Amino acid sequence: MKSDSDYTAESHSTKTRVFVSSVQEELINERTAILGSYGLSRRAVFEVEPVDVDRLNDNQKKIVRRLLSKSIVDTTGLAKLLQVTPQAVRKDLAVLQKMELIEKKGKARATYYVLKDDPSAS
């Protein structure tokens, strides 16, 4: 037979699951609305695991946000935007490349970066 504390813990656990599910649904709806405002579909932006996002520093997050809004960035423009040296930007871009979030295009002075295509779409 279950004690009162067992029912309380079970009820609390169920309420927590319901709350988490509702928050996740709200975030999905919010993300879809934001993408729609940029003329993108949910399919156009790939999912990033929360663990990956937690590993990004502030400048790396700003770079990804910039790519979401502009779709293309270069080192010089990012250095001005972030108020850091081009070398610091290249280090952040290298980390994002290693995480397979962005890809490098062009060569030498014509180098630019874009969000990597959805890896799950292939």
QUILIN-V231730 format. One record per residue. N is the residue number from 1. RES is the residue in one letter. SS is DSSP state (H for helix, E for strand, - for the rest). OMEGA is omega in radians with two decimals (NA if undefined). D_LAST is the distance of its C-alpha to the last C-alpha in Angstrom with 1 decimal. Layout:
# QUILIN-V231730
n=(N;N)
res=(RES;RES)
ss=(SS;SS)
omega=(OMEGA;OMEGA)
d_last=(D_LAST;D_LAST)
This chain:
# QUILIN-V231730
n=(1;2;3;4;5;6;7;8;9;10;11;12;13;14;15;16;17;18;19;20;21;22;23;24;25;26;27;28;29;30;31;32;33;34;35;36;37;38;39;40;41;42;43;44;45;46;47;48;49;50;51;52;53;54;55;56;57;58;59;60;61;62;63;64;65;66;67;68;69;70;71;72;73;74;75;76;77;78;79;80;81;82;83;84;85;86;87;88;89;90;91;92;93;94;95;96;97;98;99;100;101;102;103;104;105;106;107;108;109;110;111;112;113;114;115;116;117;118;119;120;121;122)
res=(M;K;S;D;S;D;Y;T;A;E;S;H;S;T;K;T;R;V;F;V;S;S;V;Q;E;E;L;I;N;E;R;T;A;I;L;G;S;Y;G;L;S;R;R;A;V;F;E;V;E;P;V;D;V;D;R;L;N;D;N;Q;K;K;I;V;R;R;L;L;S;K;S;I;V;D;T;T;G;L;A;K;L;L;Q;V;T;P;Q;A;V;R;K;D;L;A;V;L;Q;K;M;E;L;I;E;K;K;G;K;A;R;A;T;Y;Y;V;L;K;D;D;P;S;A;S)
ss=(-;-;-;H;H;H;H;H;H;H;H;H;H;H;H;H;H;H;H;H;H;H;H;H;H;H;H;H;H;H;H;H;H;H;H;H;H;-;-;-;-;H;H;H;-;-;-;-;-;H;H;H;H;H;-;-;-;H;H;H;H;H;H;H;H;H;H;H;H;H;-;-;E;-;H;H;H;H;H;H;H;H;-;-;-;H;H;H;H;H;H;H;H;H;H;H;H;H;-;-;-;E;E;E;E;-;-;H;H;H;-;E;E;E;E;-;-;-;H;H;H;-)
omega=(-3.10;3.08;3.12;-3.13;3.09;3.12;3.14;3.13;3.13;3.12;3.12;3.14;3.13;3.12;3.12;3.11;3.14;3.13;-3.14;3.12;-3.12;3.10;3.11;3.13;3.10;3.13;3.10;3.13;3.11;3.13;3.14;3.13;3.13;3.13;3.12;3.13;3.06;-3.14;-3.13;3.03;3.10;-3.11;-3.07;-3.13;-3.09;-3.14;3.06;3.13;3.13;3.13;3.12;-3.13;3.13;-3.12;-3.12;3.03;-3.07;-3.13;3.11;3.08;3.11;3.11;-3.14;3.10;3.13;3.10;3.10;-3.11;-3.07;3.13;3.12;3.11;3.03;-3.05;-3.10;3.13;3.12;3.12;3.11;-3.12;-3.06;-3.12;3.07;3.14;3.06;3.11;3.11;3.11;3.14;3.09;3.11;3.12;3.11;3.11;3.13;3.07;-3.14;3.10;3.14;3.07;-3.12;3.02;-3.11;3.10;3.11;-3.12;3.06;-3.10;-3.13;-3.12;3.05;-3.06;3.12;3.02;3.14;3.11;3.14;-3.11;-3.12;-3.10;-3.09;NA)
d_last=(52.3;50.2;52.0;51.7;49.6;47.1;46.7;46.5;43.7;41.8;42.3;41.2;38.0;37.2;38.0;35.8;32.8;33.5;33.9;30.6;28.7;30.4;29.7;25.9;26.0;28.0;25.5;22.6;24.9;26.0;22.5;21.7;25.1;24.6;21.3;23.1;25.9;23.6;22.3;18.8;17.1;16.0;12.4;12.9;13.7;11.8;14.1;16.3;18.3;22.0;22.9;20.9;22.6;25.9;25.6;25.4;28.8;30.1;29.4;25.7;25.5;27.3;24.9;21.8;24.0;25.0;21.4;20.7;23.9;24.0;20.4;21.9;24.5;26.7;28.8;32.1;31.3;29.9;33.1;35.3;33.4;33.4;36.8;35.9;36.0;33.2;33.1;32.4;29.6;28.1;28.3;26.5;23.8;23.5;23.1;20.3;18.5;19.1;17.7;14.5;15.3;16.2;16.1;19.2;19.9;23.1;26.0;29.3;30.7;27.9;25.3;23.4;20.6;17.7;15.4;12.2;9.1;7.6;6.2;5.6;3.8;0.0)
